[in-house]
């Protein structure tokens, strides 16, 4: 495959991943979990960022996260959600990129997904405490970190399976 064809394929897949992430972000808002745990969600849209990192490297995964957060908030989440979404997506994607691109591969994708979800929640609590000037918000972090165990496992498992699917079907 020539370099320009590969670059075009990466660009098209990036656009598809962004679109899929926005669809997952919107669909996730309809899940009952959103009403039971304030700030709690599966983070399914982060699957596409993780897959982008796995397939094409950290820069693409972070780009997918940034574009998805911007468009998702502007289209459906409201501008007030932007700092939370963007900060969480960027920081978690950066951390996942470092862990995925590490040559020693010390963690499975489930472990990386859990760490990514935890960093996402920490970033959102940080943004909220800065915007609201309220340090007491940090007391809610343990609840979100417990949720990160589940949501990160789902994200990591889905990302690993999608990467294997892409590789098995020679889509990359």
N, C-alpha and C positions, 0 to 999 in steps of 0.2 A: 504494500500500500504506500503510495507516495506521501510525502510530507504534507502537501496541501490538502489531500483527501482526508488524511488523518486529522488535521486541524479543523477542517469543515465538519467532520464527524463529531469531534469533541465539542464544537460550538453548538451543533444541533442537539446533541445529547444534553448539554448544559441547559439549553432552552427548554427541552422536554422535562428535565429534572426540576427546573424552577416552576414550570407549570404544574407538575405533579405535586410538588411541595405546597403550592398554594391551594390546590384541591384538597390535599390532606389536612392543611391548616384549617380550612373552612369546614370540612367534614368533622374534624375533631371537636370543633366548637359545638356541634350538635350532640355529642356524647353526654350521657347523664353524669359522668365523672366530673364534668365541668361545674355542675351545680352542687356537688357534694363536698368537694375539697377546694377552698379558695386558692386559686393559682395552680391547681393540680391539673395536669393533662399528660397524655402519653408522649407527646412530642414526636408524633409520627412524621411530621414534616422534616425533622432532623435526619430521618433515614436517607433522604435524597442527598443531603450534604455529606453524610458519611459514605454513601456509595460514590459520590463524586470524588471524594478524597481517595477512596480505595482504587478507583479506576484511573484517575488522571492526576492525582496529587493534591497537596494541600491548597494551592492557589485556586484551583477550580472548585473544590469543596467550599472554601471560604466565600468565593464569588457567588456560588449558588445560595449559600446562607444569607448573604447580604441582599442580593436581589430579591430573593423570596420574602425576606422580612420586610423590605421596603414596599414591594408590591402588595403583599398580603395585608399589611397594615393600612396602606393607602386605599386599597380596594374594599376591604372587609372589616378590619380591626379598629379603624379609627386612628387618628394621628396621635392620640394620647398613649396608645399602646406601643408606638414606635420605639421610644428609648429602651423599654423593657425587652421587646422582641429583638431589636438590633444588637443590643449589648450582649444578651444571652446567646444569640446565634453566633455572633462573631467570636466571643471568648470560647464557647464550647467547641466551635469548629477549629479554632486555632489549637486548642489543647488536643483534640482528636487528631488533627493533622500531625502534630508532634509525635503522638503515640503511635499512629499508624505508620508514619514514614520512618520511625526509629528502626534501625537495621537489626537490632537484637530481638524485636518482636516478643517482648516480655509478657504482653497481655493478649487475651483473646478479644474478639470483637465485642463480646458481651461485657467484658471488663472495661473496654474502651467506651462502650455505650453508656455504662453506669457512670464513669468518670465524666463523660461529656454532659450527661443529664445533671449531674451534681454541680458542675461548673456553671451550667446554664441557670440553675436555681440560685446559686450564690451570686452570680452577676445580676440577676433580677432583684434579689433582695438588696444588693448594694445600690442599684439604681433607685429603687423605691425609697430606701432610707436616706439617700442624698436628696431626692426630689421632695420628699415629705419632711425632711429634717427630723426623722424619728428613728432613733437607734433601737427602739423596742421591737421593730420588725424582725430583727435578727433572732428573736425568740421563736419565730415561726419556722426558721430554717431546718431544725431537726425533722419536722413533719415533711417538708419538701424533700429532704435528703432520703427519708424512708421511701417516699414515692419514687425517687430517682432509681432505687434498686430495681423496681418493677419496670418503670418506663425505659430506663437505660438498657435493661435486658432485652426488652422488645425491640428497641431501636437497633442494638447490636446484632441480634439474631436476624432481623429483617435485612440489614445491610449486608451481612455475610452471605445470606441466601441469594440476595439479588446479585452480588458480585459473582458468585458461583454460576448463577443463571446466565449472566452476560458472558462469562468466560466459556461456558459449555456450548453456548449457541453462537460463539464467535461474533458477538455484537460489539466488541471493543477491538 
